[in-house]
Amino acid sequence: MKRWKRPARIALAVVLAAALAAALWLTLRPRQTAPAGESACTLAIRCDAVLNDLDSLAADKRELIPADGVLLPETQAAFADGETAFDLLRRLCRDQGIHLDFSITPGYNSAYIKAIGNLYEFDCGQRSGWLYHVNGQSPDVTCSDYQLQPGDKVEFLYSCDWGQDLD
């Protein structure tokens, strides 16, 4: 068996590392359009209701609120059959580097959103927390139970008043 010389081994290692890096980038990069067999919808994350109730917001949280209240503008994303609003939220928060804290209720596999962007439930009073809408409506199931449909417009919204302050 022929032994490879050191420069040839180094060149081979560099080529393999570049191929691996390219494969990982293609696999993990955010997708903007839906590949064959997948559908697309949009997701936005907003906390603009807080802007009307800054006096109730915990002082150490004020710097977390963007001037326009938008943590993630409406973003198109592909999804596969069976994916839920929660699956999409987790993926886009991970891809965009947005903090997400949630709990899962065992036995029900039900997700509860505690915080997005380090803005937690109760940071703006006892009636505050995260809600979600699909196509402008509040679904009657949790975000981990809502299966996405092509063209859905999903919004995760922070409310200071149990949703009464949302448009």
C-alpha positions as CSV (number, residue, x, y, z in Angstrom):
1,M,0.0,0.0,0.0
2,K,1.4,3.4,-1.0
3,R,1.9,6.0,1.8
4,W,0.7,9.5,1.2
5,K,3.2,12.3,1.6
6,R,2.5,14.9,4.2
7,P,1.5,17.7,1.8
8,A,-0.9,15.4,0.1
9,R,-2.5,14.4,3.4
10,I,-2.8,18.1,4.4
11,A,-4.4,19.0,1.0
12,L,-6.9,16.1,1.3
13,A,-7.8,17.1,4.9
14,V,-8.4,20.7,3.7
15,V,-10.6,19.5,0.8
16,L,-12.6,17.3,3.1
17,A,-13.0,20.0,5.7
18,A,-14.2,22.5,3.1
19,A,-16.7,19.9,1.7
20,L,-18.0,19.2,5.2
21,A,-18.4,22.9,6.0
22,A,-20.3,23.5,2.7
23,A,-22.6,20.5,3.4
24,L,-23.3,21.9,6.9
25,W,-23.9,25.4,5.6
26,L,-26.4,24.1,3.0
27,T,-28.2,22.0,5.6
28,L,-28.4,24.6,8.4
29,R,-28.9,27.9,6.6
30,P,-32.3,29.6,6.9
31,R,-34.5,28.8,3.9
32,Q,-36.5,31.5,2.2
33,T,-38.6,29.5,-0.1
34,A,-40.2,26.1,0.2
35,P,-38.5,23.1,-1.5
36,A,-40.5,20.5,-3.3
37,G,-42.7,18.7,-0.8
38,E,-42.7,21.6,1.7
39,S,-45.0,24.5,2.1
40,A,-44.4,28.1,3.3
41,C,-45.9,30.5,5.8
42,T,-44.7,33.6,7.7
43,L,-43.8,34.2,11.3
44,A,-43.4,37.5,13.2
45,I,-42.6,38.1,16.8
46,R,-43.8,41.4,18.3
47,C,-43.9,43.1,21.7
48,D,-45.2,46.5,20.6
49,A,-48.1,46.4,23.1
50,V,-45.4,47.0,25.8
51,L,-44.7,50.4,24.2
52,N,-48.1,51.6,25.4
53,D,-47.5,50.3,29.0
54,L,-43.8,51.1,29.7
55,D,-44.6,52.2,33.2
56,S,-45.6,48.6,34.0
57,L,-42.5,47.1,32.5
58,A,-39.8,45.9,34.8
59,A,-37.0,48.6,34.7
60,D,-34.3,46.1,33.8
61,K,-36.3,44.9,30.8
62,R,-36.7,48.3,29.0
63,E,-33.5,48.0,27.0
64,L,-34.8,44.7,25.5
65,I,-37.7,46.4,23.8
66,P,-37.0,47.5,20.2
67,A,-38.2,51.0,19.4
68,D,-40.8,49.6,17.0
69,G,-41.6,46.6,19.3
70,V,-40.6,44.1,16.6
71,L,-38.3,41.3,17.7
72,L,-38.6,39.4,14.3
73,P,-40.3,41.1,11.3
74,E,-42.6,39.0,9.2
75,T,-40.4,36.2,7.9
76,Q,-41.2,33.7,5.3
77,A,-40.3,30.1,6.2
78,A,-40.7,26.7,4.8
79,F,-42.3,23.9,6.8
80,A,-43.0,20.2,6.3
81,D,-46.3,18.4,6.8
82,G,-47.1,18.0,10.5
83,E,-45.0,20.9,11.7
84,T,-46.6,23.1,14.3
85,A,-46.5,26.8,15.1
86,F,-44.2,25.9,18.0
87,D,-41.8,24.0,15.8
88,L,-41.5,27.0,13.5
89,L,-41.0,29.4,16.4
90,R,-38.2,27.2,17.8
91,R,-36.5,26.9,14.5
92,L,-36.6,30.6,13.6
93,C,-35.6,31.7,17.1
94,R,-32.6,29.3,16.8
95,D,-31.7,30.5,13.3
96,Q,-32.0,34.2,14.2
97,G,-30.3,33.9,17.6
98,I,-33.4,35.0,19.5
99,H,-33.6,33.7,23.1
100,L,-36.6,31.4,23.7
101,D,-37.6,29.9,27.0
102,F,-40.5,27.4,27.2
103,S,-41.8,24.5,29.1
104,I,-43.3,21.2,27.9
105,T,-46.1,19.6,29.8
106,P,-45.3,15.8,29.9
107,G,-48.1,13.5,28.8
108,Y,-49.7,16.3,26.7
109,N,-46.6,17.4,24.8
110,S,-48.0,20.9,25.2
111,A,-45.6,23.9,25.0
112,Y,-45.9,27.0,27.1
113,I,-43.9,30.0,26.0
114,K,-42.3,31.6,29.1
115,A,-40.1,34.2,27.2
116,I,-38.9,35.3,23.8
117,G,-36.0,37.7,23.5
118,N,-35.6,37.6,27.4
119,L,-39.0,39.2,27.8
120,Y,-40.8,36.9,30.3
121,E,-44.4,36.5,31.3
122,F,-45.2,39.0,34.1
123,D,-42.4,41.4,33.1
124,C,-45.1,43.9,32.3
125,G,-47.6,43.1,35.1
126,Q,-49.6,40.1,36.4
127,R,-51.7,40.0,33.2
128,S,-48.7,39.9,30.8
129,G,-47.3,37.1,28.7
130,W,-46.9,35.6,25.2
131,L,-49.9,34.7,23.0
132,Y,-50.0,33.7,19.4
133,H,-52.3,34.4,16.5
134,V,-52.7,32.7,13.1
135,N,-54.2,34.7,10.3
136,G,-55.2,37.4,12.8
137,Q,-57.1,35.0,15.1
138,S,-56.3,33.3,18.3
139,P,-56.5,29.5,17.7
140,D,-58.3,27.3,20.3
141,V,-55.3,25.0,20.6
142,T,-51.7,25.5,22.0
143,C,-49.0,26.5,19.6
144,S,-47.5,23.0,19.9
145,D,-50.9,21.6,18.6
146,Y,-51.6,24.0,15.8
147,Q,-50.4,22.3,12.6
148,L,-49.3,24.9,10.0
149,Q,-51.1,25.3,6.7
150,P,-49.7,26.8,3.5
151,G,-49.9,30.6,3.6
152,D,-50.5,30.9,7.4
153,K,-49.5,34.2,8.9
154,V,-48.2,33.3,12.4
155,E,-47.6,36.0,15.0
156,F,-46.2,35.6,18.6
157,L,-47.3,38.6,20.5
158,Y,-46.5,39.9,23.9
159,S,-49.5,41.3,25.8
160,C,-49.7,43.3,29.0
161,D,-53.4,42.7,29.4
162,W,-54.3,39.1,28.6
163,G,-54.6,40.0,24.9
164,Q,-57.0,42.9,25.4
165,D,-54.3,45.3,24.3
166,L,-53.5,43.5,21.0
167,D,-54.6,44.9,17.6
